[in-house]
Amino acid sequence: MTRIKAPHASGHGTKRTNGSTNGYGTAAKAPYAIREEALGTPKHVRIVGIGAGASGINLIRTVRKSMTNYEHVVYEKNESVGGTWFENRYPGCRCDVPSHNYQFSWRPNHEWSNFFSPAAEIGEYLERICEDEKMMDVIKLRHKVIGATWVEKRGLWDLKVQNLETGEEFRDEANFLVDASGILNNWKWPDIPGIKSFQGDLVHTASWPKDFDYANKTVAVIGNGASGIQLVPTIQPDVKKLYHFVRTPTWIIPPRRVTMMLMGGPAKEVLTEVEFDEKENFSAAQIERFKNDPVFYKKFIKAIERDIGGVFPLWVNGSPAQAHVNQRVREFMTASLGGDERLCRELIPNYTLGCRRVTPGPGYLEALRTPNTDVITEGIAKVVPEGIQLESGEIIKLDAIMCATGFDGSFAPRFPLVGRHGNVQDLMAKGTPGGYMSLALAGVPNYFTFMGPNAPIGHGSVFTLSEHVARYITRVMSKCQTEGIRAVVPSDAAVADYNEHIRTFMPRTAWSAPCKSWFKEGGREDGPVTALHPGSRFHFFQMLERVRGEDWEYVYDEEENPARNRFYYLGNGFATKELDPKANPTWYLDGEDA
């Protein structure tokens, strides 16, 4: 691992390219000389990744499959890999995407225990991949990137990294910086006065204490997002008294498997062939069939994927599907709440289905009707040592407060990230976060991100999404590596155009309806949608099928190519494919499907 002890190098003398020049304007060129290497010869590059969750793990695999002559290190702040699925282990935590689609296409798991995987199983799946694929030699656990500055003259990122075990800070450098830390990883306490004054147990779902005992206690659960919806029915049978604080109503949809059957979508037929118990656990015989019948296994996965990806029409305003499903979900919630007038009034939203994240919540609505559960929609004035004080002045005495209040949903980096336009943290604080296809930022060369602004975070399995993003990123890095490009960045104009499209498109969706949602900037009711892709899941995949070279600006490596000729990479007339004894020199005769 390279450790740079020298002080920060200076140099932000940015040389821009506008597509009609080679990045150096009309400056005089040195005499041109042929590169004495074959076409396709990659230069050595160093790649630094941030985060070893699903996206970071997939990046390691994709880089290994598609690149050569590189170094790769991944800094992970936790003591193990897994990201979200290492951190979130609260009671009832599980994925809300069907298990066999919440996995990498290149690493199928035939032994998922349930239609929706528990958190521990997903975490074990990711850990197993890292061990089996021998990825741990790339991953540096308990290390955190705490600063990054782009050094224009060198075409490198100057990084400040902290070893969280020792507290030591050191420097590293990278040709490419890839942020795979994700959007839902920076948990926060709710902004409630006096919250740290509470003398009982104060816990957050994203930092759940191991072996925390809540049995026979009087507890509060603050928040009715996805984690609160899973937590409440899990702990309700065991606690003495449960107070559930709800600020904004949210749509609770029927169990996904039931919905797939009732709606008659692509998955209906195949689901009739799958054996479940009442808790949606797969039978032992079913797991064996998944292992031994690859044709059925592929049929099952593809049918579920089509069903998941086909929900986009529900979010298009004015569509018949949207109106139909709105009514059906309202009926489902009413029935699940037993028609209780107060609960229906306070918990069934008036805003359009989809404005906030929709969540299947088996047992959640039913738990709210139990004798030991009270739903409180009155505002919280403050937390006091003995519990929670309501705006009315009433104090609810508690043994434990459980905060299911989510994360800092902003897209600002968690550390100073200084590019050509300054610190990205400051820039995003001043205006709406906007990126390029969710994976790059204007003015930030050689920097890529998974699930950046307007990523398809609500569009199904993030595992599959990360595969498409990783392929795109490695295509760009490989282009730079083999074509003598020192720096690459999406043009300001391309980013502006892309975000104009987003702003114009979003009002036609339920996501922009008036409601408080982390889909929107700052969670504001009237904020622009910053967390979702402007289209369907399939739309996102097709968008990333090719790199739009015209949207990118390039700076060529002047040290290797002083003449700054963009065709210097063509080299000595030979090609790597003909010189590599392991390559297929007549690949062009193998046909389109080879």
C-alpha positions in Angstrom: 0.0 0.0 0.0 1.4 3.3 -1.0 1.8 5.8 1.9 2.7 9.3 1.0 4.1 11.3 3.9 4.9 14.4 1.9 2.8 17.6 2.3 -0.1 18.2 0.0 1.0 18.9 -3.6 -0.3 22.1 -4.9 -1.7 22.7 -8.4 -5.2 23.3 -9.5 -4.2 24.9 -12.8 -7.0 23.2 -14.7 -6.6 22.7 -18.4 -10.0 22.1 -19.8 -11.1 20.4 -23.0 -14.2 21.4 -24.9 -14.3 18.6 -27.4 -12.7 20.5 -30.2 -9.2 20.6 -28.7 -7.1 18.1 -26.9 -7.3 19.8 -23.6 -4.5 22.3 -24.2 -6.2 24.8 -26.3 -4.0 26.2 -29.1 -0.7 25.9 -27.2 2.3 25.0 -29.3 2.9 21.3 -29.6 6.2 19.3 -29.3 7.3 17.3 -32.3 5.2 14.1 -32.6 6.8 10.7 -32.2 5.2 7.2 -32.5 4.5 5.3 -29.3 6.6 2.2 -29.4 3.9 0.0 -27.9 1.1 -2.0 -29.3 -2.5 -0.7 -29.6 -4.3 -1.6 -26.4 -1.3 -1.6 -24.1 -2.6 -0.3 -20.7 -0.6 2.0 -18.5 -0.3 1.3 -14.8 -3.0 2.9 -12.7 -3.9 2.9 -9.0 -7.5 2.7 -8.0 -8.8 3.5 -4.5 -12.3 2.5 -3.6 -14.3 3.6 -0.6 -16.5 1.1 1.1 -16.8 -2.7 1.0 -20.5 -3.1 0.8 -22.2 -4.8 -2.2 -21.1 -2.1 -4.6 -17.5 -2.1 -3.5 -17.3 -5.8 -3.5 -18.7 -6.0 -7.0 -16.2 -3.3 -8.2 -13.3 -5.5 -7.1 -14.7 -8.4 -9.2 -15.4 -6.2 -12.2 -12.0 -4.6 -12.2 -10.4 -8.0 -12.0 -12.4 -9.3 -14.9 -11.9 -6.3 -17.3 -8.6 -4.5 -16.4 -4.9 -5.4 -16.2 -1.8 -3.5 -15.0 -3.4 -1.9 -12.0 -3.3 -1.6 -8.2 -6.6 -1.6 -6.2 -7.2 -0.9 -2.6 -10.6 -0.5 -0.8 -10.8 1.4 2.4 -13.7 0.2 4.6 -14.5 1.9 7.9 -16.2 -1.1 9.6 -14.5 -4.1 11.1 -16.0 -6.4 8.5 -17.4 -6.2 5.0 -21.0 -6.0 4.0 -21.9 -2.3 4.4 -25.6 -1.9 5.1 -25.9 -5.6 5.9 -23.1 -5.4 8.4 -24.4 -2.3 10.1 -28.2 -3.0 10.1 -29.0 -5.9 12.4 -32.0 -4.7 14.4 -34.8 -7.2 15.2 -36.8 -8.0 12.0 -34.2 -6.5 9.6 -34.5 -8.0 6.2 -34.5 -7.1 2.5 -37.7 -6.0 0.8 -36.5 -7.3 -2.6 -37.0 -11.1 -3.2 -33.9 -13.0 -2.1 -33.0 -14.6 -5.4 -32.9 -11.2 -7.1 -31.0 -9.6 -4.3 -27.8 -11.2 -5.2 -25.1 -10.8 -7.9 -25.8 -12.4 -11.2 -22.3 -13.9 -11.2 -22.8 -15.4 -7.7 -26.2 -17.2 -7.4 -27.1 -18.5 -4.0 -29.5 -21.4 -4.2 -29.9 -21.7 -0.5 -31.7 -18.5 0.6 -34.0 -19.6 3.5 -36.8 -17.1 2.9 -38.4 -15.2 0.0 -37.1 -12.1 1.7 -33.6 -12.6 3.1 -32.9 -11.8 6.8 -30.0 -9.3 7.2 -27.6 -11.8 8.7 -27.9 -14.1 5.7 -27.2 -11.3 3.3 -24.2 -10.3 5.4 -22.9 -13.8 5.4 -23.4 -14.0 1.6 -21.2 -11.0 1.1 -18.5 -12.2 3.6 -18.4 -15.6 1.9 -17.9 -14.0 -1.5 -14.9 -12.0 -0.2 -13.3 -15.1 1.3 -14.0 -17.3 -1.7 -12.9 -14.8 -4.2 -9.8 -13.9 -2.1 -10.8 -10.2 -2.0 -9.6 -9.5 1.6 -6.1 -8.8 0.3 -7.5 -5.7 -1.4 -9.8 -4.5 1.4 -8.3 -2.6 4.3 -10.8 -2.8 7.2 -11.1 -0.1 9.9 -9.7 2.5 7.5 -11.5 5.7 6.5 -10.8 8.2 3.8 -11.0 11.6 5.5 -9.9 13.9 2.7 -9.3 14.0 -1.0 -7.8 16.7 -3.2 -7.4 16.5 -7.0 -3.9 17.5 -8.1 -4.2 18.7 -11.7 -0.5 18.9 -12.6 0.0 15.2 -11.6 -3.4 13.9 -12.6 -3.8 12.2 -9.2 -5.9 12.2 -6.1 -4.0 13.1 -3.0 -5.8 11.3 -0.2 -5.8 11.5 3.6 -6.7 8.2 5.3 -7.2 7.3 8.9 -6.5 3.9 10.5 -9.4 3.7 12.9 -7.7 1.1 15.0 -4.6 3.2 15.8 -5.8 6.7 15.0 -2.9 7.1 12.6 -3.4 9.4 9.6 -1.4 8.8 6.4 -1.4 9.9 2.8 -2.2 7.8 -0.3 -2.7 8.6 -3.9 -4.8 7.3 -6.8 -5.3 7.8 -10.5 -9.0 7.0 -9.9 -11.2 7.4 -6.8 -14.4 5.3 -6.6 -16.8 6.0 -3.8 -19.0 3.0 -3.0 -20.0 4.1 0.5 -23.6 4.4 -0.6 -26.4 6.9 0.4 -28.0 5.0 3.4 -24.9 4.5 5.5 -24.5 7.7 7.6 -27.1 7.2 10.3 -28.2 10.1 12.5 -30.1 10.7 15.8 -33.4 12.5 15.3 -33.2 16.3 15.7 -35.1 16.3 19.1 -34.1 18.6 21.9 -32.6 16.8 24.9 -32.3 13.5 23.2 -28.9 12.8 24.9 -30.4 13.5 28.3 -32.4 10.3 28.4 -31.3 8.0 31.2 -32.7 4.8 29.8 -31.5 2.8 26.8 -31.1 5.0 23.7 -30.6 2.9 20.5 -30.7 3.5 16.7 -31.7 0.8 14.3 -28.5 1.3 12.3 -26.3 0.8 15.3 -28.2 -1.8 17.3 -26.4 -3.1 20.4 -25.6 -6.8 20.2 -27.8 -8.8 22.5 -29.8 -5.8 23.5 -32.7 -7.1 25.7 -36.0 -5.2 25.3 -38.3 -7.9 26.7 -40.8 -6.7 29.3 -39.7 -3.1 28.9 -41.7 0.1 28.1 -40.3 1.3 24.9 -40.8 3.9 22.2 -40.1 3.4 18.5 -39.7 6.8 16.7 -40.2 6.6 13.0 -42.3 4.6 10.5 -39.9 4.2 7.6 -38.7 0.8 6.4 -36.8 0.0 9.6 -39.6 1.1 11.9 -42.1 -0.9 10.0 -39.9 -4.0 10.4 -39.0 -3.4 14.0 -42.4 -2.8 15.5 -44.1 -6.1 14.8 -40.9 -8.0 15.7 -40.6 -6.6 19.2 -44.3 -5.9 20.0 -45.1 -9.4 21.4 -42.1 -9.2 23.8 -42.3 -5.7 25.2 -44.4 -4.6 28.1 -45.7 -1.4 26.4 -44.9 0.0 23.0 -45.4 3.7 22.0 -45.0 4.2 18.3 -44.3 7.8 17.2 -45.5 8.6 13.7 -44.9 12.0 12.2 -46.0 11.3 8.6 -48.4 8.6 7.3 -46.8 6.1 4.9 -48.2 3.6 2.5 -48.0 0.0 3.6 -48.4 -2.4 0.7 -49.6 -6.0 0.9 -47.0 -8.8 1.1 -45.1 -8.8 -2.2 -45.7 -12.4 -3.0 -49.4 -11.9 -2.5 -49.4 -8.8 -4.7 -47.5 -10.6 -7.5 -50.2 -13.3 -7.4 -53.2 -11.0 -7.3 -51.9 -8.6 -10.0 -51.3 -11.5 -12.4 -47.9 -10.3 -13.4 -45.0 -12.2 -14.9 -44.2 -14.0 -11.6 -47.7 -15.4 -10.9 -47.3 -18.6 -12.8 -43.8 -19.5 -11.5 -44.8 -18.7 -7.9 -47.5 -21.4 -8.0 -44.6 -23.9 -8.4 -42.7 -22.7 -5.4 -43.1 -24.3 -1.9 -43.3 -21.9 1.0 -44.5 -22.1 4.6 -46.8 -19.4 6.2 -43.7 -17.3 7.0 -42.5 -17.5 3.3 -39.6 -19.8 4.2 -38.6 -22.1 1.4 -39.1 -25.8 2.0 -36.1 -28.1 2.0 -37.4 -29.8 -1.2 -37.7 -26.4 -2.8 -34.1 -25.4 -2.0 -33.0 -28.7 -3.5 -34.9 -28.0 -6.6 -33.2 -24.6 -6.9 -29.9 -26.4 -6.6 -30.6 -29.2 -9.1 -32.9 -27.7 -11.7 -31.0 -24.8 -13.3 -33.7 -24.3 -16.0 -36.4 -23.7 -13.3 -34.0 -21.6 -11.2 -33.4 -19.2 -14.1 -37.1 -19.1 -15.0 -37.9 -18.2 -11.4 -35.3 -15.4 -11.2 -36.2 -13.9 -14.5 -40.0 -13.9 -13.8 -39.4 -12.2 -10.4 -37.1 -9.6 -12.0 -39.6 -8.8 -14.7 -42.2 -8.2 -11.9 -39.9 -6.0 -9.9 -38.8 -4.0 -12.9 -42.3 -3.6 -14.2 -43.7 -1.4 -11.4 -42.6 1.9 -13.0 -46.1 2.6 -14.5 -47.4 2.8 -10.9 -45.4 5.9 -10.4 -46.5 7.7 -13.6 -49.1 10.3 -12.7 -52.5 9.7 -14.3 -51.8 6.2 -15.4 -54.7 3.7 -15.0 -52.3 1.4 -13.0 -51.6 4.1 -10.5 -55.2 4.9 -9.8 -56.1 1.2 -9.5 -53.3 0.4 -7.1 -53.9 3.5 -4.9 -57.4 2.3 -4.3 -56.4 -1.3 -3.6 -53.7 -0.4 -1.1 -56.1 1.9 0.7 -58.5 -0.9 1.0 -55.8 -3.2 2.3 -54.6 -0.8 4.9 -58.2 -0.1 6.1 -58.8 -3.9 6.5 -55.5 -4.5 8.2 -56.3 -1.7 10.7 -59.6 -3.3 11.4 -61.4 -0.2 10.1 -60.4 1.7 13.2 -61.5 5.2 12.5 -58.7 7.0 14.3 -55.9 4.7 13.0 -57.2 4.9 9.5 -57.4 8.7 9.6 -53.9 9.1 11.0 -52.0 6.3 9.2 -53.4 6.1 5.7 -51.8 8.8 3.5 -53.6 11.4 1.5 -50.7 11.9 -0.9 -50.1 9.7 -3.9 -48.8 6.2 -3.5 -45.1 6.2 -4.3 -44.3 9.8 -3.1 -42.5 8.1 -0.2 -40.8 4.7 -0.3 -43.5 2.1 -0.3 -42.8 -0.8 2.1 -44.3 -4.2 2.5 -44.9 -4.6 6.3 -46.2 -8.1 7.2 -47.7 -7.8 10.7 -47.0 -4.1 11.1 -50.5 -2.7 10.8 -51.9 -5.5 12.9 -49.3 -4.9 15.6 -50.6 -1.3 15.9 -54.0 -2.6 17.1 -52.7 -4.8 19.9 -53.5 -3.8 23.5 -49.9 -3.1 24.4 -49.3 -0.7 21.5 -50.2 3.0 21.3 -49.7 5.1 18.1 -48.8 8.7 18.9 -49.0 11.3 16.1 -48.7 14.3 18.5 -45.4 16.1 18.1 -42.5 15.5 20.4 -41.5 18.6 22.4 -38.3 17.2 23.8 -36.7 14.2 25.4 -36.4 14.3 29.2 -34.3 12.0 31.5 -37.3 9.8 32.2 -38.8 9.6 28.7 -40.5 11.8 26.0 -42.4 14.9 26.6 -45.2 15.6 24.1 -46.1 19.1 22.8 -49.2 18.9 25.1 -46.8 18.7 28.1 -47.6 15.0 28.9 -44.5 13.0 29.7 -44.4 9.3 28.6 -42.0 7.4 30.9 -39.9 4.9 29.1 -37.2 2.2 29.7 -35.9 2.5 26.1 -36.1 4.8 23.1 -35.5 3.1 19.7 -34.8 5.6 16.9 -35.8 4.2 13.5 -35.1 7.6 12.0 -32.9 6.8 9.1 -29.9 8.4 7.6 -28.4 11.6 6.4 -29.8 11.3 2.9 -27.7 14.1 1.4 -25.3 13.3 -1.4 -22.5 15.4 -0.1 -19.3 13.3 0.5 -18.6 12.4 4.1 -15.2 14.1 3.8 -13.7 17.2 2.0 -13.6 16.3 -1.7 -11.8 19.1 -3.6 -12.1 19.1 -7.3 -11.7 21.7 -10.0 -14.6 23.8 -8.7 -13.7 23.6 -5.0 -14.9 21.4 -2.1 -17.9 19.3 -3.3 -19.4 19.5 0.2 -19.6 23.3 0.0 -20.9 23.2 -3.5 -23.7 20.7 -2.7 -24.6 22.8 0.4 -25.3 25.8 -1.8 -27.5 24.1 -4.4 -29.4 20.9 -5.4 -27.0 18.0 -5.8 -26.7 17.0 -9.4 -24.4 14.5 -11.1 -24.0 12.7 -14.4 -26.0 9.4 -14.7 -25.6 9.0 -10.9 -21.9 8.0 -11.2 -19.8 11.1 -11.8 -19.7 14.8 -10.9 -19.0 18.0 -12.9 -15.5 19.4 -12.1 -14.4 16.3 -10.3 -12.0 14.3 -12.6 -11.3 10.6 -12.3 -13.9 10.3 -9.6 -16.8 7.9 -9.7 -19.6 7.0 -7.3 -22.2 4.3 -6.9 -25.7 5.5 -6.1 -24.9 9.2 -6.4 -27.5 11.9 -7.1 -30.6 10.5 -8.9 -29.5 6.9 -8.8 -32.2 4.2 -9.1 -32.1 3.5 -5.4 -35.9 2.8 -5.3 -35.8 0.6 -8.4 -35.1 -2.9 -7.1 -32.0 -4.9 -6.3 -28.9 -2.7 -5.7 -26.8 -5.8 -6.5 -27.8 -5.8 -10.1 -27.6 -2.0 -10.3 -24.1 -2.1 -9.0 -23.0 -4.5 -11.7 -24.1 -2.1 -14.5 -22.5 0.9 -12.8 -19.3 -1.0 -12.2 -19.1 -2.1 -15.9 -19.6 1.5 -17.0 -16.9 2.8 -14.6 -14.4 0.2 -15.7 -15.0 1.0 -19.3 -14.1 4.6 -18.7 -11.1 3.7 -16.6 -9.9 1.2 -19.3 -10.3 3.9 -22.0 -8.1 6.2 -20.0 -5.6 3.4 -19.3 -5.2 2.4 -23.0 -5.6 5.8 -24.8 -3.1 7.9 -22.9 -5.8 9.9 -21.0 -4.6 11.4 -17.7 -7.9 12.9 -16.6 -11.5 12.4 -17.5 -14.6 14.3 -16.3 -18.2 14.8 -17.5 -18.5 18.3 -19.0 -20.3 21.0 -17.1 -22.7 21.3 -20.1 -23.5 17.5 -20.2 -24.2 17.5 -16.4 -26.4 20.6 -16.8 -28.4 19.1 -19.6 -28.8 15.8 -17.8 -30.2 17.5 -14.7 -32.4 19.7 -16.8 -34.0 16.5 -18.1 -34.4 15.3 -14.5 -36.1 18.5 -13.3 -38.5 18.5 -16.3 -39.3 14.8 -16.1 -39.9 14.3 -12.3 -43.2 16.3 -12.1 -44.9 13.6 -14.1 -44.2 11.0 -11.4 -45.6 10.3 -7.9 -42.2 10.9 -6.5 -42.6 14.7 -6.8 -46.1 14.8 -5.1 -46.3 16.9 -2.0 -45.0 14.8 0.9 -42.0 14.6 3.1 -39.6 12.0 1.7 -35.9 11.3 1.7 -36.3 10.9 -2.0 -36.3 14.8 -2.1 -33.6 17.3 -1.3 -33.5 17.8 2.5 -36.6 15.6 2.9 -38.7 18.7 2.1 -42.3 18.3 1.0 -41.7 20.6 -2.0 -38.0 19.7 -2.6 -36.8 18.4 -5.9 -36.4 14.6 -6.3 -32.7 13.9 -5.9 -32.6 10.2 -5.0 -34.3 8.5 -7.9 -33.6 7.9 -11.6 -35.9 9.6 -14.1 -37.3 6.4 -15.6 -37.7 2.7 -15.0 -35.1 0.1 -13.9 -34.8 -1.1 -17.4 -34.4 2.4 -18.6 -31.4 2.9 -16.3 -29.7 -0.3 -17.5 -30.1 0.6 -21.2 -28.8 4.1 -20.6 -25.6 2.6 -19.3 -25.0 0.2 -22.1 -22.6 2.5 -23.8 -20.3 5.3 -22.8 -21.3 8.6 -24.4 -17.8 9.8 -25.2 -19.2 13.1 -26.3 -20.2 14.0 -22.8 -16.7 13.7 -21.4 -13.7 16.0 -21.4 -10.2 14.6 -21.6 -6.7 15.7 -20.6 -4.0 13.7 -22.3 -0.8 12.6 -20.6 1.8 15.2 -21.5 4.7 13.3 -20.0 4.2 10.3 -22.3 2.8 12.3 -25.2 4.4 15.7 -25.3 2.9 16.4 -28.7 -0.6 15.9 -27.1 -1.8 14.0 -30.1 -5.0 12.1 -29.3 -4.0 9.2 -31.6 -0.7 8.6 -29.8 -2.3 5.5 -28.3 -2.4 3.8 -31.7 1.2 2.9 -31.2 3.6 0.9 -33.3 1.1 -0.6 -35.7 0.6 -3.9 -33.8 -2.3 -4.8 -31.6 -2.3 -6.5 -28.2 -4.8 -9.0 -29.4 -2.4 -10.3 -32.0 0.7 -10.3 -29.7 -0.8 -11.9 -26.6 -0.3 -15.7 -26.9 -3.4 -16.2 -24.8 -5.6 -14.0 -26.9 -7.7 -14.9 -29.9 -6.1 -13.1 -32.8 -9.0 -13.8 -35.2 -11.8 -12.9 -32.8 -13.6 -11.0 -35.6 -14.5 -14.3 -37.3 -16.4 -15.7 -34.3 -19.6 -14.0 -35.1 -21.7 -11.6 -33.1 -22.8 -14.1 -30.5 -19.3 -15.5 -29.7 
